[in-house]
Amino acid sequence: SAQKDIFFQKFPKPISFIFQDSPEPEDVCLIDFQIYRFASPALDIHYLIYSSTNQELRDEYYDRLIRDYYDSLAEYLRELGSDPTALFPLDVLRDHLTKFGSFAGAIAVILLHLITANREEATEVNETMNDVEKLKERVMNDTHYRVTLRDAFKDMIDRDYI
């Protein structure tokens, strides 16, 4: 079957969007296309889930988060005049979550390294995120990083993503 992809920003960040001082959003405009691509929504989900949730939240709400994401995507596809059950069914999304599980593992090592760093370490962490020896050192010496990374990988293994 053909690959099902969406317009996807590899590293979403607030600087990619324009905000104005008003209580209600007036408009949305994408302004940074340098790292956009077409990709499976599973990559977006893995990125968001493993960079912004902890094990407790995933244990309680993971299935609901996936379902809510899919329902929102399906509603948008219907608004665009497409049939989500034909264009991108929920079972295809679930297959993609497994198919692209290695992405979740790879991105977790780097993202969690950045996210769990304290303010004083931020510059050093950014400079060493591709240094395997520094990552190994951090795993050995930083309990918070080690536990967060362990929980993420346990979750990915339990879900058969890796």
C-alpha positions in Angstrom: 0.0 0.0 0.0 1.1 3.6 -0.6 2.8 5.5 2.2 0.3 7.9 4.0 2.0 11.2 4.9 1.2 14.6 6.2 2.8 18.0 6.1 5.1 17.8 9.2 7.6 20.1 10.9 10.5 18.1 12.2 11.2 20.3 15.2 8.1 22.5 16.1 9.1 25.5 18.1 7.3 28.8 19.0 9.7 30.8 16.8 8.1 29.1 13.8 4.8 30.9 14.4 3.7 34.5 14.6 1.8 35.6 17.7 0.0 38.9 18.3 -1.3 40.5 21.5 -4.9 39.6 21.4 -7.1 37.3 23.6 -8.2 35.2 20.6 -6.2 33.9 17.7 -6.9 35.8 14.6 -5.0 33.7 12.0 -2.3 31.1 11.7 0.5 31.4 9.2 3.5 29.0 8.9 6.6 31.1 8.4 9.6 28.7 8.7 9.7 26.0 6.0 13.3 25.0 6.2 12.7 21.8 8.1 9.2 20.9 6.9 8.5 17.7 5.0 5.9 15.2 4.2 5.9 12.3 6.7 3.8 10.0 8.6 1.9 11.6 11.5 3.4 8.8 13.7 6.7 10.8 13.6 5.0 13.9 14.9 3.2 11.8 17.6 6.4 10.1 18.7 8.2 13.4 18.9 5.5 15.0 21.0 4.8 12.1 23.3 8.3 11.2 24.2 9.5 14.8 24.5 6.7 16.1 26.6 5.1 13.3 28.7 6.3 11.2 31.6 5.6 7.5 32.2 2.8 8.2 34.6 0.9 10.3 32.0 1.6 7.8 29.2 0.4 4.9 31.4 -2.9 6.7 32.1 -3.6 8.6 28.9 -1.6 7.3 26.0 -4.4 5.5 24.2 -6.7 8.5 24.7 -4.0 10.9 23.4 -3.6 8.7 20.2 -7.4 8.5 19.8 -7.8 12.3 20.3 -5.0 13.0 17.8 -6.6 10.7 15.3 -10.1 12.1 15.8 -8.8 15.7 15.3 -6.9 14.6 12.1 -10.0 12.8 10.8 -12.2 15.8 11.5 -9.8 18.0 9.6 -9.6 15.6 6.7 -13.4 15.6 6.5 -13.4 19.4 6.5 -11.1 19.2 3.5 -13.6 16.9 1.8 -11.8 13.6 2.3 -12.9 10.3 3.9 -10.4 9.7 6.7 -11.3 6.0 6.8 -10.1 5.7 3.2 -7.3 8.2 3.2 -5.7 7.5 6.6 -7.5 5.0 8.8 -6.7 4.6 12.5 -5.2 1.2 12.0 -2.7 2.7 9.5 -1.7 5.2 12.2 -1.2 2.4 14.7 0.9 0.5 12.2 3.0 3.6 11.6 3.6 4.1 15.3 5.2 0.6 15.3 6.9 1.0 11.9 8.5 4.3 13.0 9.2 3.3 16.5 13.0 3.4 16.0 12.6 7.2 15.4 11.1 7.5 18.8 14.1 5.8 20.4 16.6 7.9 18.5 14.9 11.2 19.1 14.3 10.4 22.8 18.1 10.1 23.5 18.7 13.6 22.1 15.5 15.4 23.1 15.5 14.1 26.7 19.2 15.0 27.0 18.2 18.6 26.1 14.9 18.7 28.0 16.2 17.3 31.3 19.3 19.6 31.4 19.3 22.3 34.1 19.7 25.9 33.1 23.4 26.0 33.9 24.1 22.9 31.7 22.0 24.1 28.7 24.8 25.5 26.5 27.1 22.5 27.2 24.3 20.0 26.6 23.4 21.6 23.2 27.1 21.5 22.2 27.5 17.8 23.3 24.2 16.3 22.1 26.0 14.3 19.3 28.9 13.2 21.5 28.2 9.6 22.4 30.7 9.6 25.2 29.1 12.6 26.8 25.7 11.0 26.5 27.0 7.8 28.2 28.5 10.0 30.9 25.2 11.8 31.4 23.3 8.5 31.7 25.7 7.3 34.3 25.8 10.5 36.4 22.4 12.1 36.0 19.6 10.1 37.7 16.8 12.3 36.3 18.0 11.9 32.7 18.6 8.1 33.2 15.2 7.5 34.8 13.4 9.6 32.2 15.2 7.9 29.3 14.7 4.4 30.9 11.0 5.0 31.3 10.7 6.2 27.7 12.5 3.1 26.3 10.5 0.8 28.6 7.3 2.3 27.2 8.5 1.9 23.6 9.4 -1.7 24.2 6.1 -2.4 26.0 4.3 -1.0 23.0 6.4 -3.0 20.5 7.7 0.2 19.0 11.3 -1.0 19.4 
